[in-house]
Amino acid sequence: MKAVHRLTLVWLAGGVALPLVSVAGEPATALPLIQVTGDRWQSPASEVLVPEPVARLAGDASVSLSRMGGRGLDPIIRGQGRDRVDVLLDGIRVEGACPNRMDPATSRLSSALTPLLDVRTTNQTLRWGPITGGQIMATTAAPRFADGVFTGHLTAGGSDNGSGSIINGSAALGNDRSWVRLAGGHDKADDYDDGDGNQIRSAFTNREGRLDAGWTADNGFYLQGLLRRQQERDVKYAGSGMDAPKTDTDIARLTLGSPVGSGDWKLVAWQADVDHRMDSVSLRTSGMAMVTDSQTRTQGLRLTLDQTASAQTGWATGLDLERNNWAAERFGGDDLAMLTSVIWPDVDRDRVGLFAEASHRLTRHWQLGGGVRYDRVEMSPDSADKPFGMGMMSNSAATIYQQVYGTTELEQTDHNISAFLDSRWQFKPGHALEVTASRSVRSPGVTERYLASWSMMPAKRWVGNPALDTEKHHKLELALEGREGALSWRPAIWVDQVADFILRTRNADQLSVYRNVDARLLGAEAEVSWHHGPWQLASTLATVRGTNRDSNSALPQIPPLQFSQTLDWHNRGHQLGIEWQLARRQDRVDLGSGQDADTSPGYGVINLTGLHPLMEGLSLTWAVDNLFDKTWAPHVSRANTDPFNPEAIRVHEPGRTLRAALTARW
């Protein structure tokens, strides 16, 4: 049965069952023991101009951001990125629509309403799926009403490097029980200069409008809805041979829930459509004219039930359904009318997931938690037989898969079983040892299985592998949390043994291909902070080593040792901060894969920030990035293909940049 039919059945079942469970019991007086929390919470960013909200994670030592242009920063968590990082926007999954990841899911984060970002690296709940590399959870807060019925904000700001500008605002009417909010924003920038004064292709324009509302009844039943549209225009990329003149995203979400028994239930349904165009003619001069139109469609539904069985035990269970479709075709020729590749051959992915998990307090100081999840994933490329090219160069995705891999079985069904076991022991007040063991299974992504980008030049060919096996991660992590007076710390070590790791590499003919290998990733992290009066000092460090065990060589795109040091001062609403970001050089690379541009040098960058209340309801925020105007780039950033800056190994970060913004709140 197709997922769309399953969605219909669950909607019908929900319509019958939900009125029953909403009156089955009084609102719970105690929260379930299973608390959905993350490893590190990032504070909401001030309204200082940033190219996109995910840039706020640059100070997290376990996160690296791969840059291709001014937008589309692609997060890598603990050395794993792309399909190994899940991004959920208020609990829903939105897929990107560009085969080359010009628009990773993080580019859908709202810039009109600053979301709270939570980086998760271990399985301590499975309700949103198993964690292989990491999860980024973005949560948008509901409006807060103090004494009135009207609240909102207006922000206007800009930056000197790239002549960036931003304006966004929101207005909400109602109270804490019933409200409606309208929000929108517009930000744009021209190409910025790196530390050497070289201009980097990075211009963009981004617009967003959204309407959301919420209502809560006396018995605790609640209903929330969201409609959102985002438009990205004329986005340039120094790390690609094409730019993105147009990307449109439409999102609709409905959430409802209610107390029931000794807990609550929650139902979330969503639809997200992304339409993307990239070409080599709109924003640059190119010797080879190409245009690719691509799209992704996502429909999803998640039903969860949380209960507190006793003062010591809580449990949760749930069901989620998701249907995705990806389609992308590339055209060329003098009039851009010749179909040259069916890059994503109209791929359908239907996923059904079930999970159950529980937490039990064995003693006052020792708590155990665990869960299991099953996902059934069906994938099929419906237009794999569609011909493209002309004459002797005529092909189809199906013939390419057979030519490169010798496979003719294109439809795939995966049965993925994931689980975790978590133990937390507080061996003395303020000190705890946490041990987490997990198995996380990931189906190959649509690009990994079905990409069919063909060219006359073998080095430009990029082909997915329909015969790939699922990726199985077996992870063990130990973390020690402690606090003594003003000092707190959290060191952690972890190992991730991966069976059938999906490696993108090059074959003997220099085609970009995918194959399964056995891999191991080892890592260590440490966080230390100290508070004294208005001062706060914090340090974070992260290192990861990735090994292809089949060849006993390095995995590609593994960041080097990273360290971040911050010093903050707060007094009467005023805030000043200095941040020092450092990275060691990276010599362990996989040049044969085509993913690592080369070895990379280390760097150290200093950033300054400030926030100052000017009067009631009005504040000024400012920042100076790259204070000493260094020329630098993260190891994982894309290779620079800009013909006007051919000496750059990677897409360089901006040089010294002054950003400032005024925000009014009421």
N, C-alpha and C positions, 0 to 999 in steps of 0.2 A: 504494500500500500504506500502510495506516495505521501511525502510529508505534508503536502497541502491538505490531503484528506485527513491526516492525523490532527492537524491544526483545527480543522472544522469540528472533528469529534470532541477534542478537548474543550473548545469554546462551548459546544452544546452541553457537555458534561459539567463544565464550570457554571453555566447558566442555571443548571438544575441544582447543583450541590451548594453553591456559594450562599444562597439565602438560608439554607439549612444550617451551615456551620456558623454563620454570623450571629445566630441567636442561640447557639448550642450552649453557651456559657457566658458568664460575666467577664468583663475585661480583667486580664491577669493582673495580680498584684505583685508578682515577682517576675523578673526577667529570666529567660532561659539561661542555663549555665554556658551554652554554646554562644560565645560572643564573637561576632564576625569582626575581628580586628586584624590589623596588619603588622608588619615588622617595624616600619618607620613611617610616621606621619610627617608630611611636609606642610608647613604653615602656609595659609593662603598668601599668595604673592600680593604685594602692593600693586597699585595700578600703574607702576612704571612700565613704559613701553618695552615689550618683548615681541619677537617675531611670532611666537605662538606659545601657549601655556606650558607645553612640555619642556621648554627651555629652563623652567624653574628647577628641574631635576638635575641640572648640570652640577650642582654642589653635592649630590649624593655619590659617594665614592664607588658604590656598586653599580652605578648607572653610567653608561657612555652614550653620547648622542652622535650618530653618524650624519654628517652634513653633506647635502648635495646642492643646496642653494639657500635662499633666504628663508624658505619655508620647507616643510616636510622633514623636520629633524626626526630621525628614526632611532628609537631607544634600543640599546643593548644592555641587558641585565645579566650580571655574572657571566659575561662572555657569550651570551646567547641572545640572538635577536630575530627579526623577521617573524616567521610563524611561531616561534617559540615564546614570544611575548604577547600575552592577551591584553587587550585594552577594553575596558568596560566603562561606558558613560552612563552613570546613574543606574548601573546594573544591566545595561543592554550592550550587545556587541555590534559594532559597525565596522564593516570591512572596507578596505581601500579599493579603488577601481583602477589603479595603474599597475601594469605588470612590472614596471621598473621601480615601483614604490616611491613615486613622486608624492603620493598622498597616503602615507601610512595612517593607521587608525588614529594616532595621536594628533594628526592635523585636524581632526573633527572636534577636538576639545574646544569648549566655548571660550571666546575672549571677551564676550559681552558680560558674562557673569563668571567671575573667577571660581573655578572648582577647587575643591580640596583634593590633593593627589596622595594616594597611598600606594607605596611600592611593596609588593609582596613577593617573597622569594621562596617560601616553603608552604607545603600543604598543611593548613590547619583548619580548612574547610574545603569541601568539594562542590559546594552549591553552584559555583560559577565555572566549574570545570577544573581538571587537574593542572597544576603548575609544572611546566617543564623548565623554561628559563625564568619567567617571572610574570607577574600580573601588575598592571597599573589600573587602579580603581579611581575614577574621577567622580566625586560626589558634589552636586550643586545644592547648596542649602536653600531651604524655603525662606521666604521673606520674614523678617522679624518686625513685629509691631510693638512699639513701646506704649505710649499713651494715646496715639492717634490711630487713624484708619488708613493713613497714606504714608508710604515710605518709598525710598528710591535713592538713586545716585546718578551723578554725571561726572565723567572723567574726560579730560582733554590733555594730550601731551605730545611729545615729539622727541626726536633724537637727531644729533648733528651728522653722524656718519651714515650716509645713505638717505639723509633728509626724510627720516621716518616721521609719520604722524599717526595719531590714534584718537578716536573719540568713541565713547560708548556710554550707555546709560540704561537705567531701568526705572520702572514705576510700578508699584504694587498697591492695590486697594483691597481692604478687608480687615481681617483680624486673624488671630492664631488658629481659628477654627474654619474659616472660609476666606479664601483670597484668590485674586487673579493678578498676574504680573505680565507686563510687556517689557521686553529688553531688546537692545540692538547695538550694533557697533560697526565701525568702519576703520580699518587700519591699512596703511600702505607704506611702501618704502622704495627708494631707488637702489641701484647697485651700491654696495658699500666698498670701502677700501680696506685692505689688510694692513698689517703693521709696516710693510715696505712701501705703501702707497699704491699698490696694484689694485685695479678695480676688479671686483669679483661679481660675476653674474648672479644677482640675488634679488632683483626687484620683484615686487609682488603687490597685489591688492586683494584684500579680504573683507567681505561684508557678511553680516549675520543679523537675522531677525528671529525672535522666538516669542511664543506665547505659552505660558503655563498657568495652571490653576490647581487649587486643592480644596477639599471639603472634608470635614470630620463630623460625624454624627455623635449624639450624646452617648450611644452605646460603644463608641470607639471605632465603628466602621469608617473607613476613609477611602477617598477617591482622588486621584491626581492624574492630570493629563498634560501633554506637551506636544506642541507643534513647532518645528524649527526648520529654517532654511539657511544654508550657508553658500556663498558664492566666492570662488577664488578666480581671479582674472590675471592674465599676463604674468605668470610666475616663471621666472628665469632660473636655470640650473647650470652652474659651472661644472657639475659632475655628471652631465649627461649630454648626449648629442642632440637632444630635443628639449623643448620647453613646453609648458602647459598653459595655453591661452585661456582655457576654460575648465572649471570643475564645479559642479553643482551637487549639493547634498540636501536631501529632504528627509527629515526624521519625524516620526509620530510615535508616541508612547502613551500607554494607559496603565496605571497602577491602582490596584485596589486591595484592601485587606481589612482584617478585623481581629479583635481578641477572640479566642476560642479556647475552652478548657483552661489549662494553666499556661497558655502561650498565645500564639497568634498564627494566622495564615496570611499569605501574600501572593498575589497574582500580578505578573507583569507581562504585557504584550507589546510588541513593537514592530515597526517596519522602517527600514532605512534604505534609501535609493541614492546611489552615487553615479553621476555621469561625468566622464573625464575625457578630455581631448589633449593629446600632445602632438607636436609637429616640429619640423625643422625649418619652417618657412615664415611663420607669423612674426617671430621676435628675433630672428637672426638670419644671416646669409649662409646658405649651405650648398655644397656641391651636389648633394643628393636630397631631393625633395621627398619627404615622407610625412604622413599624417596617420595617427592611430586614434580611433574612437573606441572607448571601452566603457563598460558599466558593470556595476554589481548591484544585486537586489537581495535584501535580507529581510526575512520574516521570522519572528521568534516569539516564544511564549514560555514563561517559567512559573510554576506553582510550587510554593514551599510551605511547610508546616513546621513550626518550632514549638516545643513543649518542655515544661519543667516537670519531670516526673516526681521529684522530691527535692529536698534541700541539698542533696548531694548529686543528683543525676538530672541531666537534660539531654534531649535528643532532637534531631531534625531530619526531615526527609523531603524529597521533592522530585519533580519531573520537569524536564525542559525539552522543547522541540525547536528546531531551527532549520530553515530552508534558505539556501543561498544559490544564487546564479551569477556566474561570471561570463562575460562575453567581450572579446576585443578583436578587432580586425585592423590591419595596417594596409594603407594604400600608397602607391607611388606612381611614377610616370610623369610625363610633362604636365598632364592635367589632373594629377592625383586621383585618377579614376581606376587604376589597375590594382586589383587585390593582390598584394604580395605576400601576405601571411595571415592565417587565422590564428592569432596569437593565443587567445583563450577560446577554444572551440565550444562555446555555449555550454559551459560546465555546470551541472546541477550537483549540489551537495545537500543531502537530507540527513539530519542528525537527530537521534532520540537519545536522551540521557536520563538516567535514574540515579539518585544518590540517597544514602542513609548514613548518619553519623551520630555519635553520642559522646558525652563527656561525663565522667564520674569522679567525684572527690573521694579518694580512698581514705585519706586522713585529713586532718586540718591543714597539713602542709604539702600534701601530695595529690596531684590530679592527673588523671589519664584521659585521653581523648583519642578517638579513632573514627574512621569512616571508610566507605567503599562506594565506588561509582562505576556504572556501566554505560558505555556509549556505543550505539550502533550507527555507523557512518556509511552512507551509500554515496558513491560518486560516479558520474557518467558524463562524457563529452558528446553532446547531442549533434554537433556539427563537425565531428572529426573527419568525415568523408567529404566535406566541402572542398572543391578544388580551388587552388590559387596559383598565380604565376601563369606563364604562357609557354606554349610549345614544349620544347625539351626540358624546360625549367618548371613545368607544371607539377604540382605536388598537392598533398593534403596532410593534415595533422596525422592521420592514421598511417599513411605511408612513411612519414618521417619517423614516427615511433618504431615502426618495423625496421626501417633502415638503420637507425641508430642503436636500438636495443634488442631488435629481433622479437618484439612482443606484438601480439595482435589482440590480447585480452585487455580491453579498455575500461569496461565497467568493473568497479571494485566495491567490495563491502568489507568493512572492518568491524571487529568486535573488540572493543577496548575496555579493559578492566583496570581501574586505578584504585589505590587505597593509601591510607596513611595511619600512623600511630604516633601519638604525641604524648610525652610525659614531662610534667613540670613539678619539680621538687624544690620547695622553699626550705633550705637547710638551716637558715638563720634569718632573723628579721632583716629585710632589705636585700637578701641574697637568694638567688634561685638558679637552678640548673635545668635547662630545657633540652630534651633530646627528641628529635623528630626523624622518623624513618618513613619513606614513602615510595610508591611506585606510580609513575605517571606515564600514560600512554597517549601519544599524539599521532593522529592520522596525517599523512603528507598533505601539504597545502595544494591549492589549485595550480600554482606556478610550478611547484616541485613535481607534480604528477602530469600536468597536461600542457605546459607552455610549449608553443610551437612557433618560435621566432626564427624564420629562415632567411638566408641571404646568399648572394653569389660568393661571398668571402667566408670560408669556414670559420675564421676567428670571430665573425659577427653572429654565428649561429648559436642559438640557446634553446635547448630542448628538454622538456620535462620527461619523467620516466613513469609511465602508468604502472609498472611492475614493482614499484617501491613498496617495501614492507613498512609497517607502522614503527614509530620510534618509541623505545621503552626506556624510561629514565628510572634508575634505582638510586635514591638519594638518602644520605644520612647526614644530619647536621647536629652539632652540639653548640649550645650557646650558654654563656654564663652572665647573668645580670646581677649588678650590685649597686648599692648606694650607701655611702657613708657621709653623713652631713651634706656638704655642698657638692660632693664629688659623686658622679655616677659613671658606670661603664657597662659595656656589653661586647666582649670579644666572642667570635664565633668561628668555627671551622666546619667545612662541609666537603663531601665528595659526591659526585654524580657519575655513576657507572651507566653508560648508555649503550644499549644493544640496538643495532640497526640505525645508528645516527645517520641522518640524511645530509650528505656532503655534496655541495655544489663544487665541481672541479672541471678540469679540461681533460678531454681524452687525447689519444695520439694524433687525431686530426685537428686538434685545437678547438673543438666544439665545447661549449659550456654544457655540461651534462650533470645528472644526479645519480648517486649510487649510495647504497647502504654500507656503512663501516661500523666497527666497534670503536667506541671512544670513551675517554675518561676526562672529567673536569674536576680539578681540585681547587679549593679556594679558602681564603681566610679573610675575615673582616674584623674591624675593631672600631668602637665608638666610645669616646670619653668626653664628658662635659663637666664643667665646674661653674657654679653660680656663687656670686658674692655681691650682695646689694644690687646695684644697677648693672653689674658686669656679668657677662656670660662668655665663657671660653669653651669651644667645642672642636674636637678633632675626629675625623673619620678616615679610615684607611681600608683599602680593598685590593686584593690580588687574586688572580685566577690563572691557572695553567691548564690548557686544553691539549689533549694528545689524541691523535689518530692511532689507535692501537694496532690496526692492520698494517700500517707502514712505519709505526713508531716515529711519527713526525708530528709537527705542530698542526693544530687545527687553525684555519684562517679566521681573521676578524676577532682575535682575542685581545682585549685591551691590556696595557701594561699595568704595573703597580700604580695605583692612584691614591692621592692623599689630599685632604681638604682641611684647612685650619681657619676657623672664624673667631672673631672677637667682636662682641656686641655690647652696646651701652644703651640703657633705657632710663629715662628720667622725665616725669611729668608729661608723658605722651610723645616726647622726642626720642628718636632712635637713630643711632649711628652704628655702622658695621663695616668691618673690613674682612675680606675673604682672600685666602691664598690657596690657589688650586695648583697642584703639582702632579706630574706624571713622569715615570721613569721611561727611558727609551725602550722600544720593543724590538728585540732581535729574533724572537721565535715567530717566524712567519711561514706561510705556505704560498710561495710565489707561483707554484705550478697550478694552483686553483684558479688564479685570475681574480681572487677576492682581495688579496693584500696588495696594495700598490708597491710596497717595498718595506724595508725596515723603517722605523720612525725614530726621530730624536725625542728626548724628553723636553719638558717645558715647565715653566712656572709663571702663573698669571695672578695679578692682584686686582681685585674689584672692590669698589666702595659703594655703600648704600646709605640712604638717609630718609627719614620721615619726620615731618614737622607739622604740628597743628598750628594753623594761622589764626583761626577763630572758630567758634562753635560750628561744627558741621563742615569745615573747610580745612583741607590738609594738602601739603606739598610733599611729593616723593621724588627722589632723584637717585641716580646711580652713575658711576663712572666705571665702565667695563674696560679691562685691559689697560690699566692705569699707565703702564710704561710702554704702551704701543708695540707690544711684541708681535712678531709674525709666527703663528703657530697653528696647528691643526691636530685634533684627536687622531690617534692611530686608525680608528675605525671609519673615518670619513672617506667619502668617495674620492677616487682619483680625478684630478682636474682635467677635463677635456676641453676647456676654454681655449680656442685658438689664439685669443689675444693675451693669454697668460700661460704660455706653454711650459714654462720652467717650474710652475707650482706642482709638487708631487701630489698633494691632496688639496681639497677645497679648504682654503685657509679661513680661519675665524676672523671676525671684524677686528680692525685695529682699535685704538682708543676711541671710545664712544661715550658721549654724555647723553643721558636720558633724563627726562623730567616730566612730571604730570601733576596737574591739580585735580583734586577730587572733592566734590560737594556731596554731602549726604543729608537726607532729611527723613 
